[in-house]
Amino acid sequence: MLTTVIKYIKLDRSMLNLITVGLFIQLINVTFIAILPLYMKAEHFSDAQFAEFTSYRYLGMLVLALFIGMYIKGRKILPMFYIASIGVPVFGMLILIGVHFHSNSLLLISHLLWGVAYTFFQIPILPYIMRNSPRSQQTFAITLNYATWSIAGIIGSLIVGIFNGINPIVFSERNLLFSIVALGFMGIFFLLYY
């Protein structure tokens, strides 16, 4: 067990930084899945409206996913990670602003672009790992990248549970979502020191 942990820690620093970027993106993603519906319900949106807006996020992912695999072949991938690390928190913030002001058009556009930005990380990351990590580290890098979903889920749940338990008014769903989106911008820092 300890030997395995050491192998993860010994991954190339640039690869660890990139996977950390993915962790911040996933932190926003899992928190939106968990508490955005509660925030929208508190703002008097119906479940049907939430489902409709969320479908645009997945539409954005689907549309880009169909084409990005063909596009990245033989091209530089790193710029796509900048788009994702900036786009996911920016469009996440715009989604929250859209909920606050009950702007359906802002919600539709922001969800669609959020899905696009998210896909700019999710699809290219595996080809990037395969191209840029030593063969001996590829399996560990892929596994650790995959685990960011679960790690982000645990971290997000702890943040929401602890802070909302301390003071549910100060740490409302809205405030927690804004805070986690703001925290998500830290992913850019890890790309800058890539």
SELUMTOR-777470 format. One line per field, with one value per atom (N, C-alpha, C): residue number from 1; x, y, z. Coordinates in pm, 1 decimal. Example, Ala and Ser with C-alpha at 12.3 -4.5 7.8 and 13.67 -1.06 7.14 Angstrom:
BEGIN
num [1  1  1  2  2  2]
xx [1319.0  1230.0  1320.0  1285.0  1367.0  1290.0]
yy [-569.0  -450.0  -330.0  -225.0  -106.0  3.0]
zz [780.0  780.0  780.0  708.0  714.0  787.0]
This chain:
BEGIN
num [1  1  1  2  2  2  3  3  3  4  4  4  5  5  5  6  6  6  7  7  7  8  8  8  9  9  9  10  10  10  11  11  11  12  12  12  13  13  13  14  14  14  15  15  15  16  16  16  17  17  17  18  18  18  19  19  19  20  20  20  21  21  21  22  22  22  23  23  23  24  24  24  25  25  25  26  26  26  27  27  27  28  28  28  29  29  29  30  30  30  31  31  31  32  32  32  33  33  33  34  34  34  35  35  35  36  36  36  37  37  37  38  38  38  39  39  39  40  40  40  41  41  41  42  42  42  43  43  43  44  44  44  45  45  45  46  46  46  47  47  47  48  48  48  49  49  49  50  50  50  51  51  51  52  52  52  53  53  53  54  54  54  55  55  55  56  56  56  57  57  57  58  58  58  59  59  59  60  60  60  61  61  61  62  62  62  63  63  63  64  64  64  65  65  65  66  66  66  67  67  67  68  68  68  69  69  69  70  70  70  71  71  71  72  72  72  73  73  73  74  74  74  75  75  75  76  76  76  77  77  77  78  78  78  79  79  79  80  80  80  81  81  81  82  82  82  83  83  83  84  84  84  85  85  85  86  86  86  87  87  87  88  88  88  89  89  89  90  90  90  91  91  91  92  92  92  93  93  93  94  94  94  95  95  95  96  96  96  97  97  97  98  98  98  99  99  99  100  100  100  101  101  101  102  102  102  103  103  103  104  104  104  105  105  105  106  106  106  107  107  107  108  108  108  109  109  109  110  110  110  111  111  111  112  112  112  113  113  113  114  114  114  115  115  115  116  116  116  117  117  117  118  118  118  119  119  119  120  120  120  121  121  121  122  122  122  123  123  123  124  124  124  125  125  125  126  126  126  127  127  127  128  128  128  129  129  129  130  130  130  131  131  131  132  132  132  133  133  133  134  134  134  135  135  135  136  136  136  137  137  137  138  138  138  139  139  139  140  140  140  141  141  141  142  142  142  143  143  143  144  144  144  145  145  145  146  146  146  147  147  147  148  148  148  149  149  149  150  150  150  151  151  151  152  152  152  153  153  153  154  154  154  155  155  155  156  156  156  157  157  157  158  158  158  159  159  159  160  160  160  161  161  161  162  162  162  163  163  163  164  164  164  165  165  165  166  166  166  167  167  167  168  168  168  169  169  169  170  170  170  171  171  171  172  172  172  173  173  173  174  174  174  175  175  175  176  176  176  177  177  177  178  178  178  179  179  179  180  180  180  181  181  181  182  182  182  183  183  183  184  184  184  185  185  185  186  186  186  187  187  187  188  188  188  189  189  189  190  190  190  191  191  191  192  192  192  193  193  193  194  194  194]
xx [83.8  0.0  87.4  184.3  273.2  353.8  395.6  471.0  386.8  260.5  170.0  152.9  132.2  117.1  242.2  357.1  484.1  492.5  443.1  446.6  358.4  246.2  161.0  231.1  292.7  362.3  479.9  541.5  659.1  624.3  495.4  458.6  526.5  553.6  614.7  536.9  608.8  545.3  447.4  484.2  394.3  264.7  273.9  154.9  68.7  131.6  57.2  -14.3  54.8  -8.5  -130.8  -118.1  -228.7  -346.5  -317.6  -423.9  -489.4  -412.1  -467.7  -563.1  -530.6  -623.0  -756.0  -747.8  -868.1  -945.7  -874.7  -940.6  -1025.6  -972.3  -1048.8  -1169.4  -1151.8  -1265.0  -1372.6  -1329.7  -1425.5  -1492.4  -1420.1  -1478.8  -1599.9  -1585.4  -1699.5  -1810.0  -1773.7  -1870.9  -1953.4  -1887.4  -1961.5  -2045.1  -1997.3  -2073.9  -2198.9  -2184.4  -2301.8  -2403.8  -2356.1  -2448.0  -2521.6  -2448.2  -2506.2  -2597.3  -2553.7  -2633.1  -2690.7  -2655.6  -2721.2  -2872.9  -2921.4  -3067.9  -3133.6  -3064.8  -3120.3  -3124.6  -3018.3  -3014.6  -3123.0  -3138.9  -3239.9  -3380.8  -3401.5  -3532.3  -3559.6  -3455.8  -3470.3  -3502.6  -3458.6  -3486.3  -3614.2  -3693.2  -3825.5  -3821.8  -3713.3  -3711.0  -3772.5  -3840.0  -3899.4  -3795.3  -3826.3  -3737.6  -3725.0  -3834.4  -3833.2  -3739.1  -3739.2  -3648.2  -3502.8  -3476.3  -3339.9  -3295.0  -3382.4  -3349.4  -3325.2  -3406.6  -3389.2  -3255.1  -3221.8  -3094.6  -2976.1  -2984.8  -2876.3  -2856.9  -2965.0  -2952.9  -2866.4  -2866.1  -2780.8  -2633.0  -2605.0  -2466.0  -2418.8  -2502.3  -2465.3  -2465.3  -2549.9  -2548.1  -2414.8  -2366.8  -2236.3  -2125.0  -2131.4  -2030.6  -2037.7  -2157.7  -2176.9  -2128.1  -2167.9  -2132.2  -1980.3  -1912.6  -1767.4  -1699.2  -1749.6  -1686.3  -1682.3  -1784.0  -1789.0  -1680.1  -1633.7  -1537.5  -1396.5  -1384.6  -1252.9  -1154.2  -1204.6  -1116.4  -1045.7  -1118.0  -1057.1  -964.3  -1001.5  -924.8  -787.8  -780.9  -655.7  -546.4  -581.8  -481.0  -369.7  -249.3  -133.3  -123.9  -214.6  -212.1  -172.9  -136.1  -103.6  -230.9  -222.3  -338.7  -338.8  -221.9  -212.0  -301.5  -313.0  -401.3  -546.4  -590.3  -727.7  -749.1  -644.0  -656.1  -671.7  -611.5  -631.5  -776.7  -833.1  -974.2  -1062.2  -1035.2  -1115.9  -1098.1  -973.2  -948.4  -1000.6  -1013.9  -1073.0  -1223.9  -1262.1  -1401.7  -1497.2  -1457.8  -1550.1  -1586.1  -1489.4  -1530.5  -1603.3  -1561.8  -1628.8  -1774.5  -1798.0  -1935.4  -2014.6  -1945.0  -2011.2  -2061.0  -1977.6  -2016.4  -2135.7  -2132.8  -2243.8  -2373.2  -2362.2  -2481.3  -2541.7  -2456.3  -2506.4  -2567.3  -2507.7  -2564.0  -2698.3  -2705.3  -2830.5  -2941.2  -2907.3  -3006.5  -3051.3  -2955.8  -2987.0  -3081.6  -3056.6  -3137.8  -3250.5  -3266.5  -3372.5  -3366.6  -3245.9  -3225.1  -3215.7  -3323.8  -3326.3  -3225.1  -3211.5  -3117.1  -2973.1  -2939.3  -2804.7  -2781.1  -2882.6  -2870.0  -2848.1  -2922.3  -2907.9  -2768.7  -2727.6  -2597.8  -2483.8  -2493.0  -2385.8  -2373.3  -2485.9  -2480.8  -2416.9  -2456.4  -2401.4  -2250.2  -2205.0  -2061.7  -1984.9  -2049.7  -1987.0  -1954.6  -2051.4  -2029.4  -1916.1  -1907.7  -1798.7  -1664.5  -1656.8  -1531.3  -1489.2  -1582.7  -1554.9  -1495.7  -1550.2  -1503.9  -1362.5  -1323.2  -1186.9  -1082.4  -1125.7  -1033.0  -1053.7  -1178.4  -1208.4  -1164.7  -1183.4  -1146.7  -995.2  -928.2  -784.8  -691.3  -738.3  -645.8  -581.5  -657.0  -597.9  -496.0  -528.8  -423.8  -300.4  -323.4  -209.7  -121.1  -184.6  -108.1  -29.5  -93.0  -26.2  92.0  79.0  186.7  302.5  271.4  369.6  417.9  373.7  425.4  505.5  607.9  686.1  595.2  625.0  543.3  522.4  624.3  615.6  517.5  483.0  394.1  253.5  232.1  104.8  -15.5  -6.3  -118.5  -151.0  -46.8  -68.4  -129.4  -83.2  -136.8  -283.2  -315.2  -453.5  -543.3  -497.3  -575.8  -599.2  -494.0  -507.5  -600.7  -589.7  -680.4  -825.3  -848.7  -983.9  -1035.7  -947.0  -986.4  -1023.0  -988.6  -1020.3  -1169.9  -1251.4  -1397.3  -1437.1  -1385.8  -1419.7  -1358.2  -1232.8  -1165.6  -1240.3  -1277.4  -1352.0  -1487.9  -1551.3  -1679.5  -1667.4  -1561.0  -1538.0  -1508.8  -1418.6  -1382.7  -1505.0  -1578.5  -1697.0  -1801.5  -1824.8  -1923.1  -1880.9  -1751.6  -1702.1  -1718.0  -1682.3  -1696.1  -1841.4  -1930.3  -2072.4  -2127.0  -2098.7  -2151.3  -2101.8  -1971.8  -1914.0  -1962.7  -1947.4  -1979.9  -2129.5  -2210.1  -2354.8  -2402.8  -2334.3  -2367.1  -2332.1  -2226.9  -2186.0  -2287.8  -2323.9  -2419.6  -2488.7  -2610.5  -2678.2  -2722.4  -2723.2  -2761.0  -2639.8  -2528.9  -2406.4  -2354.3  -2357.7  -2308.3  -2425.9  -2508.3  -2623.2  -2573.2  -2663.8  -2626.3  -2565.0  -2625.9  -2575.9  -2433.3  -2409.3  -2276.4  -2171.5  -2211.7  -2117.8  -2082.0  -2181.3  -2154.2  -2060.9  -2087.6  -1999.6  -1857.8  -1847.3  -1715.3  -1638.5  -1706.6  -1639.3  -1600.5  -1685.0  -1648.2  -1524.5  -1522.5  -1405.5  -1281.1  -1296.7  -1185.6  -1138.9  -1231.8  -1199.2  -1101.2  -1096.3  -1000.5  -856.2  -834.4  -697.7  -634.4  -717.1  -663.3  -571.1  -601.5  -518.0  -376.1  -363.6  -232.9  -145.9  -205.9  -130.4  -90.8  -171.9  -132.5  -17.1  -19.9  86.1  221.0  218.7  343.0  362.1  297.5  308.7  447.3]
yy [-120.2  0.0  125.4  130.2  245.9  262.6  151.9  155.6  217.8  182.7  237.2  386.7  429.9  573.4  649.4  594.0  658.0  673.2  572.2  580.6  694.8  718.0  830.8  963.5  970.6  1093.2  1122.6  1017.3  1034.1  1061.5  1078.6  1116.8  1248.0  1265.3  1388.7  1509.3  1609.8  1726.5  1796.2  1808.7  1874.8  1794.8  1663.0  1578.9  1592.5  1597.8  1618.5  1753.6  1855.5  1987.9  1983.4  1916.4  1907.5  1830.5  1723.6  1645.8  1728.8  1814.4  1904.3  2005.1  2051.7  2138.3  2065.4  1939.2  1857.7  1843.7  1836.7  1827.1  1951.2  2069.0  2192.8  2200.5  2154.7  2152.2  2055.8  1939.0  1840.4  1889.2  1966.8  2020.9  2107.9  2190.1  2271.8  2180.9  2083.6  1993.8  1918.3  1854.1  1772.3  1859.1  1979.3  2068.0  2117.8  2145.3  2186.8  2074.1  1952.0  1838.2  1823.7  1844.3  1820.4  1933.1  2059.4  2163.9  2272.6  2274.5  2371.0  2349.6  2223.6  2206.3  2264.9  2254.3  2309.8  2462.0  2521.8  2667.2  2715.3  2644.5  2684.8  2669.0  2564.6  2545.3  2658.5  2699.3  2810.9  2941.2  2950.5  3069.4  3050.9  2947.8  2923.4  2877.3  2809.6  2741.0  2602.8  2553.5  2419.8  2313.6  2189.3  2078.3  2067.0  2094.1  2087.2  2192.9  2312.0  2416.9  2377.5  2322.9  2278.3  2173.8  2077.0  1970.8  2027.8  2124.4  2185.0  2256.3  2338.1  2411.4  2314.9  2212.4  2115.5  2040.6  2017.0  1946.2  2025.6  2158.0  2239.2  2220.7  2196.9  2168.8  2041.1  1938.4  1811.2  1821.3  1906.6  1929.0  1991.4  2088.7  2149.4  2046.1  1955.8  1849.1  1757.8  1718.7  1624.8  1682.4  1806.0  1867.4  1876.4  1922.7  1935.9  1799.1  1707.2  1575.0  1503.9  1523.3  1456.1  1503.7  1627.5  1684.1  1698.0  1709.2  1740.2  1624.6  1501.9  1386.8  1389.9  1431.3  1441.9  1563.0  1669.5  1794.0  1781.8  1713.7  1713.4  1625.6  1541.1  1451.4  1533.4  1521.1  1590.7  1738.2  1786.6  1928.0  1942.7  2065.9  2095.0  2090.1  2025.7  2007.6  2106.4  2146.6  2230.2  2354.3  2426.7  2544.4  2512.3  2391.1  2352.5  2349.3  2313.7  2309.2  2450.0  2548.2  2687.6  2729.2  2690.7  2721.2  2660.9  2535.5  2466.7  2527.8  2554.2  2602.1  2743.4  2820.5  2954.1  2946.7  2870.9  2866.4  2804.4  2693.1  2626.3  2718.3  2781.4  2871.5  2997.0  3052.6  3173.8  3143.2  3035.3  3002.6  2950.8  2888.5  2851.5  2974.4  3077.8  3202.8  3265.6  3261.3  3317.3  3238.5  3108.2  3028.3  3076.4  3096.7  3140.8  3280.5  3367.3  3501.6  3490.2  3400.0  3377.5  3328.7  3240.7  3194.0  3310.8  3388.3  3501.1  3601.6  3632.4  3731.4  3669.6  3538.3  3466.5  3494.9  3491.5  3516.4  3383.3  3345.3  3218.1  3213.8  3325.1  3325.8  3312.2  3380.3  3367.1  3224.4  3164.5  3026.8  2928.5  2944.1  2853.9  2867.1  2989.2  3012.7  2968.4  3001.3  2966.4  2816.4  2746.9  2601.0  2539.3  2587.4  2534.7  2555.3  2676.8  2707.8  2640.3  2618.4  2544.1  2402.1  2341.1  2205.8  2200.7  2302.8  2310.1  2322.2  2416.7  2438.1  2311.4  2244.0  2121.0  2014.1  2004.4  1904.7  1933.9  2061.1  2096.9  2039.2  1991.4  1920.7  1769.8  1727.1  1585.1  1499.3  1546.6  1465.7  1466.1  1582.4  1582.8  1528.1  1513.8  1478.3  1341.1  1243.2  1110.1  1106.6  1163.8  1169.3  1246.2  1350.5  1429.2  1344.6  1270.1  1182.3  1079.7  1021.7  919.7  977.8  1100.9  1163.5  1212.3  1255.4  1333.0  1271.1  1153.6  1090.9  966.9  936.3  815.0  691.9  596.4  473.8  411.2  416.8  355.5  429.0  553.9  632.8  650.3  605.6  632.1  576.1  452.0  390.8  467.1  508.7  582.8  720.0  786.4  918.3  907.9  807.6  788.1  755.5  668.0  629.1  747.0  824.4  940.3  1044.1  1066.1  1159.2  1112.9  984.0  929.5  946.9  933.0  942.6  1084.4  1184.9  1323.1  1343.8  1270.6  1280.7  1244.2  1130.7  1085.7  1175.2  1213.7  1301.4  1433.5  1491.3  1617.6  1600.2  1485.3  1458.9  1456.0  1394.1  1388.1  1527.4  1600.5  1735.1  1827.7  1824.5  1909.2  1877.5  1750.1  1710.1  1756.4  1744.0  1790.2  1940.9  2015.7  2161.9  2200.9  2145.0  2178.1  2134.9  2011.9  1959.8  2036.3  2062.3  2129.7  2273.7  2349.4  2492.0  2516.6  2440.3  2455.7  2413.9  2316.9  2275.1  2381.3  2457.2  2563.8  2676.8  2723.7  2833.8  2826.3  2769.4  2749.6  2879.2  2989.0  3116.3  3179.2  3189.7  3245.8  3153.5  3022.6  2924.6  2857.0  2940.2  2889.5  2821.9  2756.2  2691.1  2792.7  2910.5  3015.7  3055.0  3084.1  3128.7  3018.4  2895.7  2784.4  2764.1  2773.8  2758.4  2868.2  2993.4  3103.1  3081.1  3034.4  3012.2  2902.1  2793.9  2681.8  2718.0  2795.3  2840.7  2931.0  3021.2  3108.1  3024.1  2922.1  2831.1  2759.0  2730.3  2662.4  2738.4  2870.2  2949.8  2916.0  2849.8  2812.4  2713.7  2645.4  2554.1  2625.1  2751.9  2830.2  2841.6  2856.5  2867.9  2745.6  2627.2  2504.2  2492.3  2550.1  2550.5  2648.3  2760.1  2859.9  2806.3  2714.7  2654.6  2514.6  2488.5  2360.1  2346.8]
zz [0.0  0.0  0.0  90.4  98.9  -29.4  -88.1  -213.1  -325.1  -329.0  -430.6  -412.4  -287.8  -258.0  -301.4  -274.5  -312.9  -464.7  -538.4  -684.3  -735.3  -669.3  -707.6  -675.7  -559.4  -518.7  -611.4  -663.3  -749.4  -895.1  -924.7  -1060.3  -1095.8  -1223.8  -1271.7  -1218.4  -1170.0  -1108.1  -1202.5  -1328.2  -1423.3  -1439.2  -1436.0  -1446.8  -1321.1  -1203.9  -1079.5  -1080.1  -1131.3  -1140.0  -1230.8  -1343.4  -1437.6  -1377.3  -1306.9  -1242.2  -1131.6  -1065.8  -964.5  -1028.2  -1148.2  -1222.2  -1240.4  -1279.5  -1295.7  -1165.8  -1053.9  -923.6  -896.7  -927.2  -905.6  -998.6  -1121.3  -1214.8  -1164.0  -1117.0  -1064.4  -935.7  -855.6  -732.5  -765.8  -868.2  -912.2  -964.9  -1046.2  -1107.3  -1002.8  -908.5  -811.2  -717.3  -687.6  -600.9  -673.8  -802.9  -880.1  -888.0  -904.3  -909.1  -775.8  -665.5  -532.4  -484.8  -498.6  -432.5  -523.4  -652.4  -741.6  -746.3  -748.6  -748.6  -623.0  -509.5  -385.3  -390.1  -444.7  -457.5  -554.2  -666.1  -763.2  -705.4  -626.1  -562.1  -463.1  -388.4  -294.3  -367.7  -493.2  -575.7  -658.6  -624.0  -682.3  -828.0  -865.8  -994.6  -973.3  -1074.4  -1063.9  -1097.6  -1061.2  -1098.2  -1249.8  -1319.7  -1466.2  -1524.1  -1466.5  -1514.6  -1489.0  -1369.6  -1339.8  -1442.0  -1469.3  -1564.3  -1703.8  -1743.5  -1875.9  -1886.9  -1787.5  -1792.4  -1789.1  -1705.7  -1694.8  -1826.1  -1898.3  -2026.0  -2124.0  -2112.7  -2199.6  -2165.1  -2037.7  -1998.6  -2066.9  -2064.6  -2127.0  -2279.8  -2333.6  -2477.6  -2518.9  -2440.0  -2467.3  -2464.5  -2367.0  -2358.4  -2480.3  -2516.1  -2626.3  -2758.7  -2787.0  -2914.8  -2930.2  -2826.0  -2836.2  -2835.9  -2754.1  -2744.4  -2878.2  -2960.0  -3089.3  -3184.9  -3165.1  -3259.5  -3203.8  -3072.3  -3016.3  -3032.9  -3030.3  -3048.7  -3182.7  -3285.9  -3418.7  -3425.5  -3357.9  -3365.3  -3298.3  -3183.4  -3106.6  -3166.9  -3260.3  -3318.2  -3383.3  -3326.9  -3380.9  -3344.4  -3257.9  -3219.9  -3073.6  -3034.5  -2895.0  -2811.7  -2697.1  -2611.7  -2495.0  -2447.6  -2327.8  -2332.0  -2444.3  -2444.9  -2409.1  -2438.1  -2404.6  -2254.0  -2180.2  -2034.1  -1976.0  -2041.6  -1998.3  -2019.5  -2133.6  -2160.4  -2051.6  -2016.5  -1915.0  -1777.0  -1737.6  -1600.8  -1579.0  -1686.7  -1676.2  -1702.3  -1805.1  -1847.4  -1746.9  -1685.6  -1591.7  -1474.3  -1405.5  -1297.2  -1347.0  -1461.3  -1512.5  -1545.7  -1619.5  -1656.2  -1535.7  -1440.5  -1314.8  -1240.8  -1236.5  -1172.5  -1245.9  -1379.0  -1456.7  -1436.2  -1416.9  -1385.3  -1253.6  -1154.0  -1023.7  -1032.2  -1111.7  -1132.2  -1205.0  -1303.1  -1374.6  -1282.5  -1188.2  -1090.3  -1003.6  -955.0  -866.0  -932.8  -1059.5  -1130.5  -1212.8  -1202.3  -1274.5  -1424.6  -1477.8  -1620.3  -1694.1  -1757.2  -1828.8  -1942.3  -2014.8  -2127.0  -2077.5  -1967.6  -1911.7  -1863.0  -1803.8  -1755.8  -1871.2  -1978.1  -2092.7  -2155.8  -2182.2  -2246.8  -2155.7  -2027.2  -1932.7  -1914.2  -1906.4  -1895.2  -2019.9  -2135.8  -2260.7  -2266.0  -2235.4  -2240.2  -2127.9  -2013.5  -1903.8  -1951.8  -2019.9  -2071.9  -2172.6  -2257.8  -2355.5  -2283.2  -2187.2  -2114.0  -2039.9  -1977.5  -1903.0  -1994.9  -2115.7  -2211.0  -2259.6  -2258.7  -2298.6  -2202.9  -2087.3  -1999.1  -2006.9  -2002.2  -1987.7  -2106.0  -2226.1  -2342.6  -2366.5  -2365.4  -2398.8  -2291.4  -2167.5  -2059.3  -2081.6  -2124.6  -2143.8  -2257.8  -2374.8  -2477.8  -2430.4  -2350.6  -2301.7  -2209.5  -2121.1  -2030.9  -2112.8  -2212.8  -2294.6  -2372.5  -2416.1  -2493.2  -2406.7  -2283.3  -2207.6  -2077.3  -2043.3  -1921.3  -1960.1  -1881.3  -1908.9  -1904.1  -1984.9  -1992.7  -1854.3  -1770.3  -1637.1  -1545.4  -1579.6  -1493.9  -1552.7  -1674.0  -1741.0  -1665.0  -1620.4  -1549.3  -1421.5  -1348.5  -1224.2  -1251.3  -1356.5  -1391.0  -1434.0  -1514.7  -1559.3  -1440.7  -1353.2  -1235.6  -1143.1  -1117.2  -1028.6  -1090.0  -1220.0  -1287.2  -1272.5  -1291.1  -1276.9  -1134.1  -1037.5  -896.2  -854.1  -935.1  -894.5  -876.5  -952.2  -936.4  -792.8  -744.7  -609.6  -502.9  -524.1  -427.0  -416.9  -531.2  -531.7  -463.8  -485.2  -420.1  -269.1  -219.8  -74.9  -20.2  -86.4  -40.3  -44.5  -156.5  -169.4  -64.2  -38.6  63.1  202.0  231.6  361.9  376.6  272.1  277.7  301.5  221.4  233.4  369.2  408.5  534.9  656.6  661.9  778.6  787.6  677.8  684.4  694.7  622.8  633.8  772.1  834.1  970.4  1073.4  1048.0  1140.5  1139.8  1018.9  1008.6  872.7  869.7  741.2  673.2  746.0  684.1  616.1  689.3  631.5  521.2  547.7  451.3  380.7  318.9  242.5  115.3  45.5  -80.6  -176.1  -184.0  -274.1  -238.6  -111.0  -68.7  -84.4  -55.2  -72.2  -219.4  -307.8  -450.7  -500.5  -461.1  -502.1  -449.0  -324.8  -264.6  -336.1  -368.1  -433.7  -576.9  -645.1  -779.6  -771.2  -672.1  -654.0  -624.9  -541.7  -511.8  -638.1  -727.8  -852.3  -940.0  -924.3  -1001.6  -965.1  -851.7  -812.9  -910.1  -987.0  -1087.0  -1184.9  -1213.8  -1305.9  -1251.1  -1120.0  -1055.4  -1087.1  -1082.3  -1107.9  -1256.1  -1343.8  -1485.4  -1508.8  -1440.1  -1458.0  -1413.1  -1315.4  -1266.4  -1321.0  -1432.9  -1499.9  -1551.2]
